[in-house]
Amino acid sequence: MVKFRVRLFAMLGDVIDRYRPGAFSISAGYGQVPSQQAQFPSDPSDPSVDAEARGPAFSTVEPLYTFDQLVLPEATVNRLLDCVSLVEVAPLVFDTWNMRSIEPNPSTAVNFRGPPGTGKTMAAHAIAQRLGRRILSCRLSDLESKYHGEGPKNLAALFATAREQNAVLFIDEAESLLSRRFAQPQQAAESAINSMRTELLMALDTFQGLVIFASNLPHSYDAAVESRLLHVDFALPDRPARRLIWRTHLPAELPVHEDVSLDELADVAEVSGRDIKMAVILAAVGTARRGLGTVTRDTLLSALEEQRQPPVPPPPTDGTTELSEAGKETVAGQLRQRLADGTTPK
C-alpha cells in the first residue's frame, strides 16, 4: 500500500505539471470509500461558495458582424484575410504536408492595436463568421480574482473552453496581459499578473486555434509574447471612410431632414466609427424625446461634438479651487482695500 501510494503521488505530480487540471480529491486506503468528500472552492456544485470563488463561466456566441459591415482600409482588410487564411490552410500545411512534425501545436495569435472605436471588436466577429465558428469574448477583468492563484486557473479554463467548442478566442483590453513581466515583483498583485502572463505563454504554445487580442494603447509587450503575435493596425477613418460610415449608420427608416449632407458630416475629422454611431443614436433619441419630426444637421453635429468632448478633469483633491482671472482680480482688489483701511485681511 505504501509503494502504491508513493507511485500514485509521483504519477499525479506529472499529470498536474503537464495538464494543470482543476481541484480534485483522491483517496487511497483499506475499507470502503468515505461517503462524504471534501468540497473545494472551485467546485461549481457547492452552493455555499460564491460565484467569484467558483470562477467565471465562459460561453461562446454566434458572431454579430461580417466582413461586409467593416469599413476599413484595403490594406487592413487584406491583413485580416491573411489571418483567416492561416487557419483555413492549417489542415493542408500541418497535416498533409506534415509541418506538425516541427510544430505539434500550431496556433495563430493576432493582436489588433489602435485607438478605441476603430473596429477591432467588429473585425474579430467578422473573422469568426468567415471561419464558420462561434466566438468567445473575454476581458482581463473577467479573469482576475480576489483569490490568490485563481487568475491563471481562469485563464487556463478560458483556453480550454475555446478548445472544446472550437471557437475563436477574443481577449479585449489586453494591454496589461501582454506587457512585460515584473522582474522583481514587490506586491501580490504584481506576482499575480506575472503568473497570468506565464500561464498565457503556456496556453499559446498548446492551443490549436485562433486567439485575437485587442489593445487600445501602444505598449511595451513582453518579448516572449511579442514573438508569438501577428499585428494588425487599426486607425481612425479617413474622409471617404467617414462618409461611408455615416451613410451606413443613417438607415432609410430614420426621418432625416433635407439639410443633412453626408459630405459635410464627413468633413468632421478625428472621429471614430463608434463616435459616429453614438452620435446618430443620441440625435435620434433627442429628436424622439422632443417630439420633432426629423433629425436635422445641427442635431447630428451637436451630438457628435458632445460625443467628442474630453472628460472634465476632477476638482483638486486638496480642497482648493482654482480662481478665474476675474476672481483673482476681485480678491486682489479686496486685499488692497483692506490694507488701505488698516484692517487685517481674512
C-alpha positions in Angstrom: 0.0 0.0 0.0 2.8 2.4 0.8 4.6 1.6 -2.5 1.3 2.1 -4.4 0.7 5.5 -2.7 4.2 6.7 -3.5 3.9 5.7 -7.1 0.4 7.2 -7.3 1.5 10.6 -6.0 4.5 10.6 -8.3 2.2 10.0 -11.3 -0.2 12.7 -10.1 2.6 15.2 -9.9 3.5 14.5 -13.5 -0.2 14.8 -14.6 -0.6 18.1 -12.7 2.5 19.6 -14.2 1.5 18.6 -17.7 -2.3 19.1 -17.8 -2.9 21.6 -14.9 -6.3 20.2 -14.0 -8.8 21.8 -11.7 -9.1 21.0 -8.0 -9.9 17.3 -7.2 -9.5 14.8 -4.4 -8.3 11.2 -4.3 -8.3 8.7 -1.5 -6.2 5.5 -1.1 -6.6 3.1 1.8 -8.3 0.0 3.1 -12.0 -0.4 3.6 -14.8 1.4 1.9 -14.6 4.8 0.2 -15.7 7.6 2.5 -19.3 8.8 1.7 -18.5 12.5 2.2 -15.7 14.1 0.3 -14.2 17.5 0.8 -15.5 20.3 -1.3 -13.1 22.7 -2.9 -13.7 26.4 -3.5 -13.6 25.8 -7.3 -16.3 23.1 -7.2 -19.2 24.6 -9.1 -21.7 22.3 -7.4 -21.1 23.8 -4.0 -23.9 26.4 -3.4 -22.2 27.7 -0.3 -19.4 29.1 -2.4 -19.9 32.5 -4.1 -19.7 33.0 -7.8 -16.2 34.5 -7.8 -14.8 31.6 -5.7 -16.1 29.2 -8.3 -14.5 31.1 -11.1 -16.1 32.7 -14.2 -18.3 30.7 -16.5 -17.2 31.2 -20.1 -19.6 30.8 -23.0 -19.5 31.3 -26.8 -21.8 33.3 -29.0 -22.6 33.5 -32.7 -20.6 36.3 -34.5 -22.5 39.5 -34.7 -20.7 41.1 -37.7 -19.5 40.1 -41.2 -16.7 41.4 -43.4 -19.3 43.3 -45.5 -20.0 45.5 -42.5 -16.4 46.5 -42.0 -15.3 49.9 -43.2 -11.5 49.7 -43.1 -8.6 50.5 -45.4 -7.9 47.9 -48.0 -4.5 47.0 -46.5 -6.1 46.3 -43.1 -8.8 44.1 -44.7 -6.2 42.1 -46.6 -4.2 41.6 -43.4 -7.4 40.3 -41.7 -8.0 37.9 -44.6 -4.4 36.7 -44.2 -5.3 35.8 -40.6 -8.3 33.8 -41.9 -6.2 32.0 -44.4 -3.7 30.9 -41.7 -6.5 29.0 -40.1 -8.1 27.7 -43.3 -4.9 26.2 -44.7 -3.8 24.7 -41.4 -5.0 21.1 -42.3 -3.1 21.2 -45.6 0.1 22.7 -44.2 0.3 20.8 -40.9 -1.3 17.5 -41.6 -0.9 16.8 -45.4 2.5 18.5 -45.6 3.5 17.2 -42.1 4.6 20.6 -40.8 3.2 19.2 -37.5 6.5 17.4 -37.1 8.2 20.7 -36.4 5.2 22.4 -34.8 3.0 19.9 -32.9 0.5 22.6 -31.6 0.0 25.2 -34.4 -1.8 28.2 -33.1 -2.4 31.7 -34.6 -2.2 34.6 -32.1 -3.1 38.0 -33.5 -3.0 41.4 -31.9 -5.4 44.2 -33.0 -4.0 47.5 -31.9 -5.3 51.0 -32.4 -7.5 53.8 -30.9 -10.9 52.9 -29.3 -13.8 52.7 -31.6 -11.9 51.8 -34.8 -13.5 48.4 -35.4 -11.3 45.9 -33.6 -14.3 44.0 -32.0 -16.2 44.0 -35.2 -13.2 42.6 -37.1 -12.9 39.8 -34.5 -16.5 38.8 -35.0 -16.2 39.1 -38.8 -13.2 36.7 -38.8 -15.2 34.2 -36.7 -18.1 34.5 -39.0 -15.8 33.9 -42.1 -14.4 30.8 -40.4 -17.9 29.5 -39.5 -17.1 29.4 -35.8 -18.5 30.9 -32.7 -16.6 33.5 -30.7 -15.6 33.5 -27.1 -15.1 37.1 -25.8 -13.3 38.0 -22.6 -11.6 40.8 -20.8 -8.7 40.8 -18.3 -11.2 41.8 -15.6 -13.1 38.6 -16.2 -10.0 36.6 -15.4 -8.9 38.4 -12.2 -10.0 37.1 -8.8 -9.7 38.2 -5.2 -8.4 34.6 -4.5 -4.7 34.3 -4.9 -3.7 32.0 -7.8 -7.2 31.9 -9.3 -6.3 34.2 -12.2 -4.0 31.6 -14.0 -6.6 28.9 -13.5 -9.3 31.1 -15.0 -7.0 31.8 -18.0 -6.5 28.1 -18.4 -10.2 27.5 -18.2 -10.8 30.2 -20.9 -8.5 28.5 -23.4 -10.0 25.1 -22.5 -13.5 26.3 -23.3 -12.4 27.8 -26.6 -10.6 24.5 -27.5 -13.6 22.3 -26.6 -16.1 24.5 -28.6 -13.7 25.2 -31.5 -14.3 28.9 -31.0 -12.3 32.0 -31.9 -10.9 33.4 -28.7 -11.1 37.2 -28.4 -9.4 38.9 -25.4 -10.2 42.6 -25.3 -8.3 45.3 -23.4 -5.3 43.1 -23.3 -2.6 45.8 -22.6 -1.8 44.6 -19.1 -1.8 40.9 -20.0 0.6 41.4 -22.9 3.0 43.8 -21.2 6.4 42.9 -19.8 6.6 40.8 -16.7 7.8 42.3 -13.4 11.5 41.4 -12.9 11.2 41.7 -9.1 7.5 41.9 -8.1 7.0 43.8 -4.9 3.3 43.3 -4.3 0.9 40.4 -4.5 -0.9 41.9 -7.5 2.4 42.1 -9.4 3.0 38.4 -8.7 -0.5 37.5 -9.8 0.0 39.4 -13.1 3.3 37.6 -13.6 1.6 34.2 -13.1 -1.1 35.1 -15.6 1.4 36.1 -18.2 3.4 32.9 -17.7 0.1 30.9 -18.0 -0.7 32.8 -21.2 2.6 31.7 -22.8 2.0 28.1 -21.9 -1.6 28.3 -23.2 -0.5 29.9 -26.5 2.1 27.1 -27.0 -0.5 24.3 -26.6 -3.7 25.9 -28.0 -4.6 24.8 -31.6 -6.8 27.6 -32.8 -7.1 31.4 -33.3 -6.5 33.8 -30.5 -7.2 37.5 -31.1 -6.0 40.2 -28.6 -7.2 43.8 -28.8 -5.2 46.7 -27.4 -6.2 50.4 -27.4 -2.8 51.8 -26.4 0.7 51.3 -27.6 2.5 49.2 -25.1 5.8 47.5 -24.5 4.9 43.9 -24.8 6.7 41.1 -23.2 9.4 39.8 -25.6 8.2 36.2 -25.2 4.6 37.3 -26.2 5.8 39.6 -28.9 7.5 36.8 -30.8 4.1 34.8 -30.9 1.9 37.7 -32.3 0.9 38.9 -35.7 0.0 42.6 -35.5 -2.9 44.2 -37.3 -3.0 48.0 -37.0 -6.3 49.9 -36.9 -6.5 53.7 -37.4 -9.2 56.4 -37.3 -11.1 56.5 -40.6 -10.2 58.9 -43.4 -12.8 61.2 -45.1 -14.1 58.6 -47.6 -14.4 56.0 -44.8 -16.2 58.5 -42.6 -18.7 59.3 -45.4 -19.4 55.6 -45.8 -19.8 55.1 -42.1 -22.2 58.0 -41.9 -24.2 56.6 -44.8 -24.4 53.1 -43.3 -25.5 54.5 -39.9 -28.4 56.5 -41.3 -31.0 53.8 -42.1 -33.7 54.5 -44.6 -36.4 54.4 -41.9 -34.8 57.2 -39.9 -36.5 60.5 -40.7 -33.6 62.7 -41.8 -34.1 66.4 -42.6 -33.1 67.6 -46.1 -30.4 69.8 -44.7 -28.3 66.8 -43.7 -25.3 66.4 -46.0 -23.1 63.3 -45.9 -20.2 65.4 -47.3 -20.5 68.0 -44.5 -20.7 65.3 -41.8 -17.6 63.5 -43.3 -15.6 66.8 -43.1 -15.5 66.4 -39.3 -12.1 64.7 -38.8 -10.6 62.8 -35.9 -13.7 60.8 -35.1 -14.0 57.0 -34.9 -16.8 54.8 -36.2 -18.1 54.4 -32.7 -18.3 58.2 -32.3 -20.4 58.4 -35.4 -22.7 55.5 -34.3 -23.2 57.1 -30.9 -23.9 60.5 -32.4 -26.6 59.1 -34.7 -28.2 57.2 -31.7 -28.1 60.3 -29.5 -29.5 62.5 -32.2 -32.3 60.1 -32.9 -33.2 59.8 -29.2 -33.1 63.5 -28.7 -35.4 64.0 -31.7 -37.9 61.5 -30.5 -37.8 62.9 -26.9 -38.6 66.4 -28.1 -41.3 65.2 -30.5 -39.6 66.7 -33.5 -40.3 65.3 -36.9 -36.9 64.8 -38.4 -33.2 64.5 -37.4 -31.5 67.7 -38.5 -28.0 68.6 -39.4 -27.5 70.7 -36.3 -28.8 67.8 -34.1 -26.3 65.4 -35.6 -23.3 67.8 -35.4 -24.2 68.7 -31.8 -24.4 65.1 -30.8 -21.1 64.3 -32.5 -19.5 67.3 -30.7 -20.8 66.1 -27.4 -19.5 62.6 -28.0 -16.0 64.0 -28.8 -15.9 66.2 -25.7 -12.9 65.3 -23.4 -13.8 64.3 -19.9 -14.0 67.1 -17.3 -10.9 67.0 -15.0 -11.7 66.3 -11.4 -11.5 69.1 -8.9 -8.3 69.4 -6.8 -8.1 66.8 -4.1 -6.5 69.3 -1.5 -9.8 71.2 -1.1 -8.6 74.3 -3.0 -10.4 75.8 -6.0 -8.7 77.5 -8.9 -9.9 81.0 -9.4 -10.7 82.6 -12.7 -8.8 85.7 -13.8 -11.8 87.9 -12.8 -11.9 86.2 -9.5 -8.3 86.8 -8.8 -8.6 90.5 -9.7 -11.6 90.8 -7.3 -9.6 89.2 -4.4 -6.6 91.4 -5.1 -8.8 94.5 -5.0 -10.4 93.4 -1.7 -6.9 92.9 -0.2 -5.7 96.3 -1.4 -8.8 98.0 0.1 -8.4 96.2 3.5 -4.7 97.3 3.6 -5.7 100.8 2.8 -8.3 100.8 5.6 -5.8 99.3 8.0 -7.8 96.2 8.6 -6.4 92.7 8.7 -7.1 90.6 5.6 -9.1 87.4 6.3 
